[in-house]
Amino acid sequence: MDFTNKTAISTGAASGMGLLFAENFAELGGNVVMCDVNEAVLNEKVSAINEKGKGRAIGVVCDVRDYAQVCAARDAAVDTFGSIDVMANFAGGYAVRMLNVDRSLEFPEIPIDVFDWGLDVNLKGPFYFAHAVLKQMKKQNSGLIINIGSITGVDGSPQGMDYCTAKAGIMYGLTKSIAQFGARCNVRCVCVSPGPVLTRSEMAGMKTLLGRAAEPQEIIDLVLFIASEKGQFINGENIMIDGGRSAMGRG
Ligand SMILES: NC(=O)c1ccc[n+]([C@@H]2O[C@H](COP(=O)([O-])OP(=O)(O)OC[C@H]3O[C@@H](n4cnc5c(N)ncnc54)[C@H](O)[C@@H]3O)[C@@H](O)[C@H]2O)c1
């Protein structure tokens, strides 16, 4: 794969899969615009990519819940590199975990602002970025938007109602709608929905038919394939990559 002269925006790029995607894309010659709220770690990761001397990276402190910051990230990408070829929406997570909420609390006891955060980051973030970058992609008459769903969008979760509601929304409604709009300007949209991924060790405890969780690289390899020359016919689809968890049945 070769992403020379291509530019990707990656959100949640200070850690986990958003970071790994940015590192891989740059390693393959592409430019990356790395967005995250964690400025200190973001700057460190951007420098590390630039020191390698392959694709170039810039960091943009961006809270995906804030549309003005989302537009500023889009503008930084276009001003610096001239195009946006791939928009990868990795920022997300379980609000109860990300906001350190007491795990013994049941759904109705958890303050509503926790769920506001979860819905905003996981659903509005990708929606805002779609709105912002499609303006540019339409102008270019090219582009790809990758959403990151989750097995939880299929399974449901009593403590993560925000998360599974948001993920189900982007896996189906948002991804298909963007693909339908994109048809008029040569823009594809694909959702990649992992089962458990070892960006955190506790994910090893979540069952799959293969008896293990995914290495982050296994997820990013699929994202890169979709973005590459070989993946150009994949569009409007939610692709589960979950070791067969969604095929486990009830037995
Ligand atoms: N790890 C898993 O098992 C798993 C499984 C299925 C889906 N996913 C999804 O994959 C994506 C990446 O997961 P991960 O485990 O690699 O993530 P992670 O927790 O390692 O990283 C998330 C990043 O998002 C950033 N972030 C948080 N709030 C933000 C905001 N408002 N604006 C911008 N950035 C923000 C954080 O600072 C962090 O750097 C997420 O959308 C997650 O829901 C993960």
The ligand as an SDF file (V2000), in Angstrom:
LIG
                    3D

 44 48  0  0  0  0  0  0  0  0999 V2000
  -10.9090   -1.0240   22.3260 N   0  0  0  0  0  0  0  0  0  0  0  0
  -11.9640   -1.7710   22.0090 C   0  0  0  0  0  0  0  0  0  0  0  0
  -12.1250   -2.9140   22.4660 O   0  0  0  0  0  0  0  0  0  0  0  0
  -12.9940   -1.2460   21.0310 C   0  0  0  0  0  0  0  0  0  0  0  0
  -13.9870   -2.1010   20.5610 C   0  0  0  0  0  0  0  0  0  0  0  0
  -14.9280   -1.6360   19.6630 C   0  0  0  0  0  0  0  0  0  0  0  0
  -14.8810   -0.3170   19.2390 C   0  0  0  0  0  0  0  0  0  0  0  0
  -13.9210    0.5070   19.7130 N   0  0  0  0  0  0  0  0  0  0  0  0
  -13.9240    1.8880   19.2460 C   0  0  0  0  0  0  0  0  0  0  0  0
  -12.6870    2.1730   18.6150 O   0  0  0  0  0  0  0  0  0  0  0  0
  -12.3530    3.5540   18.7910 C   0  0  0  0  0  0  0  0  0  0  0  0
  -10.9530    3.6670   19.3530 C   0  0  0  0  0  0  0  0  0  0  0  0
  -10.8940    2.9200   20.5590 O   0  0  0  0  0  0  0  0  0  0  0  0
   -9.5200    2.7950   21.3830 P   0  0  0  0  0  0  0  0  0  0  0  0
   -9.7380    1.7560   22.4200 O   0  0  0  0  0  0  0  0  0  0  0  0
   -8.3930    2.6850   20.4320 O   0  0  0  0  0  0  0  0  0  0  0  0
   -9.5130    4.2450   22.0630 O   0  0  0  0  0  0  0  0  0  0  0  0
   -8.6540    4.8830   23.2420 P   0  0  0  0  0  0  0  0  0  0  0  0
   -9.5070    4.9280   24.4670 O   0  0  0  0  0  0  0  0  0  0  0  0
   -7.2870    4.2520   23.3500 O   0  0  0  0  0  0  0  0  0  0  0  0
   -8.4380    6.3570   22.6720 O   0  0  0  0  0  0  0  0  0  0  0  0
   -9.4820    7.2590   22.5610 C   0  0  0  0  0  0  0  0  0  0  0  0
   -8.8760    8.6270   22.2640 C   0  0  0  0  0  0  0  0  0  0  0  0
   -9.9510    9.5330   22.0520 O   0  0  0  0  0  0  0  0  0  0  0  0
   -9.6030   10.7620   22.6680 C   0  0  0  0  0  0  0  0  0  0  0  0
  -10.8110   11.5210   22.9620 N   0  0  0  0  0  0  0  0  0  0  0  0
  -11.6750   11.3570   23.9930 C   0  0  0  0  0  0  0  0  0  0  0  0
  -12.6330   12.2790   23.9450 N   0  0  0  0  0  0  0  0  0  0  0  0
  -12.3900   13.0480   22.8520 C   0  0  0  0  0  0  0  0  0  0  0  0
  -13.0430   14.1610   22.2790 C   0  0  0  0  0  0  0  0  0  0  0  0
  -14.1390   14.6750   22.8270 N   0  0  0  0  0  0  0  0  0  0  0  0
  -12.5290   14.6910   21.1500 N   0  0  0  0  0  0  0  0  0  0  0  0
  -11.3920   14.1800   20.5940 C   0  0  0  0  0  0  0  0  0  0  0  0
  -10.7290   13.1260   21.1050 N   0  0  0  0  0  0  0  0  0  0  0  0
  -11.2230   12.5690   22.2200 C   0  0  0  0  0  0  0  0  0  0  0  0
   -8.8550   10.3460   23.9340 C   0  0  0  0  0  0  0  0  0  0  0  0
   -8.0610   11.4070   24.4520 O   0  0  0  0  0  0  0  0  0  0  0  0
   -8.0400    9.1760   23.4120 C   0  0  0  0  0  0  0  0  0  0  0  0
   -6.7790    9.6080   22.9240 O   0  0  0  0  0  0  0  0  0  0  0  0
  -13.4410    4.1300   19.6930 C   0  0  0  0  0  0  0  0  0  0  0  0
  -14.4270    4.7620   18.9090 O   0  0  0  0  0  0  0  0  0  0  0  0
  -14.0280    2.9010   20.3660 C   0  0  0  0  0  0  0  0  0  0  0  0
  -15.3660    3.1010   20.7420 O   0  0  0  0  0  0  0  0  0  0  0  0
  -12.9640    0.0780   20.5840 C   0  0  0  0  0  0  0  0  0  0  0  0
  1  2  1  0
  2  3  2  0
  2  4  1  0
  4  5  1  0
  4 44  2  0
  5  6  2  0
  6  7  1  0
  7  8  2  0
  8  9  1  0
  8 44  1  0
  9 10  1  0
  9 42  1  0
 10 11  1  0
 11 12  1  0
 11 40  1  0
 12 13  1  0
 13 14  1  0
 14 15  2  0
 14 16  1  0
 14 17  1  0
 17 18  1  0
 18 19  2  0
 18 20  1  0
 18 21  1  0
 21 22  1  0
 22 23  1  0
 23 24  1  0
 23 38  1  0
 24 25  1  0
 25 26  1  0
 25 36  1  0
 26 27  1  0
 26 35  1  0
 27 28  2  0
 28 29  1  0
 29 30  1  0
 29 35  2  0
 30 31  1  0
 30 32  2  0
 32 33  1  0
 33 34  2  0
 34 35  1  0
 36 37  1  0
 36 38  1  0
 38 39  1  0
 40 41  1  0
 40 42  1  0
 42 43  1  0
M  CHG  2   8   1  16  -1
M  END
$$$$
